[in-house]
Amino acid sequence: MQHETLVMKRPAAEEAVITVEIWFHSIVLFAEHKGEWLLLQHRLYQTPQDVLYYVLNCKQQWNMGDEVIVRLQGMVEQQSALYQLLHQYILNLKINSELVFTYPGNTSDIPNHTKQLVDRILTCVS
């Protein structure tokens, strides 16, 4: 829960943003809009359709229109079934590849989503 605490210490975005952090068979949803944090929710999922349901439900619950930005981060790649399904239904879908720490050049063959796991852990303990 330390990572979530760190995320919510930063100011919330003015624009409508839903961040979906993917971890194996669980997700963390963050929703922010008009400078306020609206939601922090942990959910378990079995299928990509489950994740789509949670995101669409969040959009509806907080009256976020199609302009909402949905950021994916963590264990997800553009080639995955999860990304492909979300891409069909969400207009402003983006993969967050931002890393806090710098990694050695010889790690360029490691997928960014794998580095993000280490990055989140390092951010929590530093």
Secondary structure, DSSP 8 states (H G I E B T S, - for coil): -HHHHHHHHS---SS-EEEEEEETTEEEEEEEETTEEEEEEEEE-SSHHHHHHHHHHHHHHTT--TT-EEEEEES--TTSHHHHHHHHH-TEEEE----SS---GGGTTS-HHHHHHHHHHHHHH-
